[in-house]
């Protein structure tokens, strides 16, 4: 059966507008459409406005079973990407975070990065009866992220490690022909249409004994929840590579080294405590004290740069690490959430030290790390 385009457009507007007085569509809903409208009304209704007739009014009730039914409904009627947005809005608009402490709620919810962040923020308030369900949700999200990101990350960093192991007399299959040709253009012989490469430029294969050290220093304040999740996953991926030594440090006003748990991102995430203040200076001081080979080290600070510690000392530490030969990367966020809020004064100060701060998506992170390992300019996204 062919759907009338005009009627379908009217139906969609009716679902958006909610059927309130003077909404103008004159469209009545039934069956599945009426159920979809009910699910939308519970979340995006008129709140405290007086209800008239079939007017929308926000509210899911206060019981976990009613919310669990609503979560089941939206998973029935809407695609996963829409469900994730609606869950996030329900937590923000209707204060449903505490209801996530109920096991049946977690079983009905759609697992995603934002739900994991909410669970981690609940921290010690989570009862023992809920922890098993919460770990299952976190495990599923972590496994999905690893499937999406691991192969690309390993490939990008393996290539960067190989290229960083420069040799002066490369074997034929290790010659970097683009660089070799560029370096020998003055030896071009037009009569033969070729370049005589007097100097070969190439790279050797990074051996197991040639290692880089990567330090992930992650802000665990409440606004960084999605970044903490992605950092834990990337930490595990990096730790699985034999040519890389990876350290994972999380901080608020205290500093916690989670390197001994880095192989399991779920353990890492349950070892964090989202919320609280921020002392970037103290965290960088700890990371700086663990650097043994500066020229082979990449320090990645993931923070919105709202510093509660000593600002000038923080900047001095960054300058000192760079002066020692370490590569320093400042990421305002490691997530798909778009442009984050951040301290622009501190970002400008880091840029003046040669360490520009920028937001990074998980898909871009492997390229950023590869560039840092090779000591070439970082692929900073154009936000203009």
C-alpha positions as CSV (number, residue, x, y, z in Angstrom):
1,X,0.0,0.0,0.0
2,X,1.4,3.4,-1.0
3,X,1.4,6.0,1.8
4,X,0.0,9.4,0.9
5,X,3.0,11.8,1.3
6,X,0.9,14.6,2.5
7,X,-0.8,12.5,5.1
8,X,2.5,11.0,6.3
9,X,3.9,14.5,6.7
10,X,0.8,15.5,8.8
11,X,1.2,12.3,10.9
12,X,4.8,13.2,11.7
13,X,4.0,16.7,12.6
14,X,1.2,15.4,14.9
15,X,3.7,13.2,16.7
16,X,6.1,16.2,17.1
17,X,3.5,18.7,18.2
18,X,1.7,16.4,20.6
19,X,-1.9,17.1,19.8
20,X,-2.3,20.1,22.1
21,X,-5.0,22.7,21.6
22,X,-4.5,24.8,18.4
23,X,-1.6,22.6,17.1
24,X,-3.4,22.7,13.8
25,X,-2.9,19.2,12.3
26,X,-6.4,17.8,13.0
27,X,-4.8,14.4,12.8
28,X,-6.0,11.6,15.0
29,X,-3.7,8.7,16.0
30,X,-4.5,5.1,16.7
31,X,-2.8,1.8,17.2
32,X,1.0,1.9,17.1
33,X,1.1,5.7,16.4
34,X,-1.0,6.3,19.6
35,X,1.4,4.2,21.6
36,X,4.4,6.1,20.2
37,X,2.7,9.3,21.1
38,X,2.2,8.1,24.6
39,X,5.9,7.3,25.0
40,X,6.8,10.7,23.7
41,X,4.3,12.4,25.9
42,X,5.6,10.8,29.0
43,X,9.0,12.5,28.3
44,X,8.4,15.6,26.3
45,X,5.0,16.6,27.5
46,X,3.8,19.9,29.1
47,X,5.2,19.2,32.5
48,X,3.4,21.2,35.2
49,X,0.9,22.9,32.8
50,X,-2.7,22.1,33.5
51,X,-3.9,19.2,31.3
52,X,-6.9,19.6,29.1
53,X,-8.5,16.7,27.3
54,X,-5.8,14.6,25.6
55,X,-3.0,17.2,26.1
56,X,0.5,15.9,26.8
57,X,1.9,15.9,30.3
58,X,5.4,14.8,31.1
59,X,5.8,12.1,33.7
60,X,6.7,8.4,34.1
61,X,5.4,8.0,37.6
62,X,7.7,7.3,40.5
63,X,7.8,3.5,40.3
64,X,10.6,1.5,38.7
65,X,8.1,-0.9,37.0
66,X,6.4,1.9,35.1
67,X,9.7,3.3,34.0
68,X,10.9,-0.2,32.9
69,X,7.7,-0.6,30.8
70,X,8.4,2.8,29.2
71,X,12.0,1.8,28.4
72,X,10.6,-1.4,26.8
73,X,8.1,0.7,24.8
74,X,10.6,3.1,23.3
75,X,12.9,0.2,22.3
76,X,9.9,-1.3,20.5
77,X,8.9,1.8,18.6
78,X,12.1,3.7,17.9
79,X,15.6,2.8,16.5
80,X,18.5,2.4,18.9
81,X,20.1,5.8,18.2
82,X,16.8,7.5,19.1
83,X,16.3,5.3,22.2
84,X,19.7,6.4,23.5
85,X,18.8,10.1,23.1
86,X,15.4,9.6,24.8
87,X,17.0,7.7,27.7
88,X,19.5,10.5,28.2
89,X,16.7,13.1,28.1
90,X,14.7,11.1,30.6
91,X,17.6,11.1,33.1
92,X,18.2,14.8,32.7
93,X,14.5,16.0,32.5
94,X,12.8,13.7,34.9
95,X,15.5,12.8,37.4
96,X,15.5,9.1,36.8
97,X,19.2,8.5,37.7
98,X,18.3,7.0,41.1
99,X,15.8,4.6,39.5
100,X,18.8,3.1,37.6
101,X,19.7,1.5,40.9
102,X,16.9,-1.0,40.2
103,X,18.1,-4.2,38.4
104,X,14.9,-4.4,36.3
105,X,15.6,-0.8,35.1
106,X,19.0,-1.7,33.8
107,X,17.8,-4.8,32.1
108,X,15.2,-2.7,30.2
109,X,17.6,0.1,29.3
110,X,19.6,0.4,26.0
111,X,23.3,0.2,26.9
112,X,25.4,3.2,25.7
113,X,28.3,5.4,26.8
114,X,26.0,8.0,28.4
115,X,24.2,5.3,30.5
116,X,27.6,4.0,31.6
117,X,28.6,7.5,32.7
118,X,25.4,7.8,34.7
119,X,26.0,4.5,36.4
120,X,29.5,5.4,37.3
121,X,28.4,8.7,38.7
122,X,26.1,6.9,41.1
123,X,29.2,5.3,42.5
124,X,28.8,4.1,46.1
125,X,25.1,4.7,46.1
126,X,24.7,1.5,44.0
127,X,23.4,-1.4,46.1
128,X,25.0,-4.9,45.8
129,X,21.8,-6.2,44.2
130,X,22.4,-3.8,41.2
131,X,26.1,-4.1,40.7
132,X,25.9,-7.3,38.7
133,X,23.4,-5.8,36.3
134,X,25.5,-2.6,36.1
135,X,28.6,-4.5,35.3
136,X,26.8,-6.3,32.5
137,X,25.7,-3.0,31.0
138,X,29.2,-1.6,31.2
139,X,30.7,-4.8,29.8
140,X,28.4,-4.7,26.7
141,X,29.3,-1.0,26.0
142,X,33.0,-1.7,26.4
143,X,32.9,-4.7,24.1
144,X,31.0,-2.8,21.4
145,X,33.6,0.1,21.6
146,X,36.5,-2.4,21.4
147,X,35.1,-4.0,18.3
148,X,34.7,-0.6,16.7
149,X,38.1,0.9,17.7
150,X,40.7,-1.8,18.4
151,X,41.7,-2.9,14.9
152,X,42.1,0.6,13.6
153,X,44.0,1.7,16.7
154,X,46.5,-1.2,16.5
155,X,47.0,-0.7,12.8
156,X,47.7,3.0,13.1
157,X,50.1,2.7,16.0
158,X,51.9,-0.3,14.6
159,X,52.6,1.7,11.4
160,X,53.7,4.7,13.4
161,X,56.0,2.6,15.6
162,X,57.6,1.1,12.4
163,X,58.1,4.4,10.8
164,X,59.6,5.9,14.0
165,X,62.3,3.3,14.0
166,X,64.4,5.1,11.3
167,X,67.5,3.5,9.8
168,X,70.2,5.1,7.7
169,X,70.6,2.1,5.3
170,X,67.1,0.7,4.7
171,X,66.5,-2.6,3.0
172,X,64.7,-2.3,-0.3
173,X,61.3,-3.2,1.1
174,X,61.7,-0.6,3.9
175,X,62.5,2.4,1.7
176,X,60.1,5.3,2.0
177,X,59.9,6.1,-1.7
178,X,58.0,9.4,-1.3
179,X,60.6,10.9,1.1
180,X,63.5,9.4,-0.9
181,X,62.3,11.0,-4.2
182,X,61.6,14.3,-2.5
183,X,65.1,14.4,-1.1
184,X,66.7,13.6,-4.4
185,X,64.8,15.8,-6.9
186,X,68.0,17.7,-7.7
187,X,69.3,14.5,-9.2
188,X,66.5,14.3,-11.8
189,X,67.8,13.2,-15.2
190,X,65.3,14.5,-17.8
191,X,66.8,12.5,-20.6
192,X,65.9,9.3,-18.8
193,X,62.8,10.7,-17.0
194,X,64.0,9.4,-13.6
195,X,65.6,10.4,-10.3
196,X,68.9,9.0,-9.2
197,X,68.5,8.4,-5.5
198,X,71.9,9.1,-4.0
199,X,70.4,9.1,-0.5
200,X,67.9,6.5,0.6
201,X,65.3,7.3,3.3
202,X,63.5,4.5,5.0
203,X,62.4,2.9,8.2
204,X,63.0,-0.3,9.9
205,X,60.5,-2.6,11.6
206,X,60.0,-1.8,15.3
207,X,61.3,-4.7,17.3
208,X,59.8,-5.9,20.5
209,X,62.6,-4.3,22.4
210,X,61.9,-0.8,20.8
211,X,59.1,0.6,23.0
212,X,57.2,3.8,23.4
213,X,55.8,4.9,26.7
214,X,52.3,6.3,26.7
215,X,50.7,8.0,29.7
216,X,47.0,8.6,29.7
217,X,46.1,11.2,32.3
218,X,42.3,11.4,32.6
219,X,40.2,13.9,34.3
220,X,37.3,12.0,36.1
221,X,35.2,15.1,37.0
222,X,31.6,14.6,36.3
223,X,31.6,16.4,32.9
224,X,34.2,14.0,31.5
225,X,32.1,10.8,31.9
226,X,32.1,9.8,28.2
227,X,35.8,10.6,27.9
228,X,36.6,8.4,30.9
229,X,34.8,5.5,29.2
230,X,36.6,5.9,25.9
231,X,40.0,6.4,27.6
232,X,39.5,3.1,29.5
233,X,38.8,1.2,26.3
234,X,41.8,2.8,24.5
235,X,44.0,2.1,27.5
236,X,43.2,-1.6,27.2
237,X,43.9,-1.6,23.5
238,X,47.2,0.1,23.9
239,X,48.2,-2.2,26.7
240,X,47.7,-5.2,24.4
241,X,50.5,-3.9,22.1
242,X,53.9,-5.3,23.0
243,X,55.8,-2.3,21.6
244,X,54.0,0.1,23.9
245,X,54.1,0.5,27.7
246,X,50.9,2.2,28.7
247,X,50.1,3.8,32.1
248,X,46.5,5.0,33.0
249,X,46.1,7.7,35.6
250,X,42.8,9.2,36.6
251,X,42.4,12.2,38.8
252,X,40.1,14.7,40.5
253,X,41.6,16.4,43.5
254,X,43.4,13.1,44.2
255,X,45.4,10.9,41.8
256,X,44.8,7.2,41.2
257,X,47.1,5.0,39.1
258,X,44.9,2.3,37.5
259,X,47.7,0.7,35.4
260,X,47.4,-2.6,37.2
261,X,43.8,-2.9,36.0
262,X,44.3,-1.5,32.5
263,X,43.7,-4.9,30.8
264,X,40.1,-4.9,31.9
265,X,38.3,-1.6,31.1
266,X,35.3,-2.6,33.2
267,X,37.5,-2.9,36.3
268,X,39.0,0.5,35.4
269,X,35.7,2.2,35.1
270,X,34.5,0.8,38.4
271,X,37.7,2.1,39.9
272,X,36.9,5.6,39.0
273,X,34.7,8.0,40.9
274,X,33.0,10.6,38.6
275,X,32.5,14.0,40.2
276,X,34.4,16.2,42.6
277,X,37.0,18.8,42.0
278,X,40.1,18.9,39.7
279,X,43.8,19.2,40.4
280,X,45.5,18.9,37.0
281,X,48.8,20.1,38.5
282,X,49.0,17.3,41.0
283,X,48.1,14.7,38.3
284,X,50.8,16.0,35.9
285,X,53.3,16.0,38.8
286,X,52.6,12.3,39.3
287,X,52.8,11.5,35.6
288,X,56.1,13.5,35.3
289,X,57.6,11.5,38.1
290,X,56.9,8.2,36.2
291,X,58.6,9.2,33.0
292,X,61.9,7.3,32.5
293,X,62.6,7.9,28.8
294,X,61.3,11.3,27.9
295,X,62.3,11.2,24.2
296,X,60.2,8.0,23.8
297,X,57.2,9.1,25.9
298,X,53.8,10.5,24.9
299,X,51.7,12.1,27.7
300,X,48.0,12.5,26.9
301,X,46.1,14.8,29.2
302,X,42.3,14.4,28.7
303,X,40.6,17.3,30.6
304,X,38.4,20.3,30.2
305,X,41.2,22.2,31.8
306,X,39.1,23.7,34.6
307,X,42.0,23.7,37.1
308,X,41.5,23.7,40.8
309,X,45.2,23.4,41.6
310,X,48.1,25.7,41.0
311,X,47.8,27.0,37.5
312,X,51.4,28.3,37.0
313,X,52.9,25.1,38.2
314,X,50.7,23.1,35.9
315,X,52.0,25.1,32.9
316,X,55.5,24.8,34.1
317,X,55.2,21.0,34.3
318,X,54.0,20.9,30.7
319,X,56.8,23.1,29.5
320,X,59.3,20.9,31.4
321,X,58.0,17.7,29.9
322,X,58.2,19.1,26.4
323,X,61.7,20.5,27.0
324,X,62.8,17.0,28.1
325,X,61.7,15.6,24.8
326,X,58.4,14.1,25.7
327,X,55.4,14.6,23.4
328,X,52.5,16.3,25.1
329,X,48.9,16.0,23.8
330,X,46.0,17.9,25.4
331,X,42.5,16.7,24.6
332,X,39.5,18.7,25.9
333,X,37.3,15.6,25.4
334,X,37.6,12.1,24.0
335,X,34.0,11.5,22.9
336,X,31.4,11.9,20.1
337,X,29.6,14.6,22.0
338,X,30.8,17.6,19.9
339,X,32.4,20.8,21.2
340,X,32.9,20.6,25.0
341,X,32.9,23.4,27.5
342,X,36.5,24.1,28.6
343,X,38.7,26.7,30.2
344,X,39.8,28.9,27.3
345,X,42.5,30.7,29.2
346,X,44.3,27.5,30.1
347,X,43.8,26.2,26.5
348,X,45.4,29.4,25.1
349,X,48.3,29.1,27.6
350,X,49.0,25.5,26.5
351,X,48.9,26.5,22.9
352,X,51.5,29.1,23.6
353,X,53.7,26.3,24.9
354,X,53.3,24.4,21.7
355,X,50.6,22.0,23.0
356,X,47.3,23.0,21.4
357,X,44.2,21.7,23.2
358,X,41.4,20.3,21.1
359,X,38.4,18.0,21.3
360,X,39.0,14.5,19.8
361,X,36.5,11.9,18.6
362,X,37.3,8.2,19.3
363,X,37.7,7.7,15.5
364,X,40.4,10.4,15.3
365,X,42.3,9.3,18.4
366,X,44.4,6.6,16.6
367,X,45.6,9.2,14.1
368,X,46.4,11.6,16.9
369,X,48.5,9.0,18.7
370,X,50.3,7.9,15.5
371,X,51.3,11.5,14.8
372,X,52.5,12.0,18.4
373,X,54.6,8.8,18.2
374,X,56.2,9.9,14.9
375,X,56.7,13.5,16.3
376,X,54.8,15.1,13.5
377,X,52.1,17.7,13.6
378,X,48.9,16.5,15.2
379,X,45.7,16.2,13.0
380,X,43.8,18.9,14.8
381,X,40.2,18.9,13.5
382,X,38.9,22.1,11.9
383,X,36.2,23.5,14.2
384,X,35.8,26.7,12.2
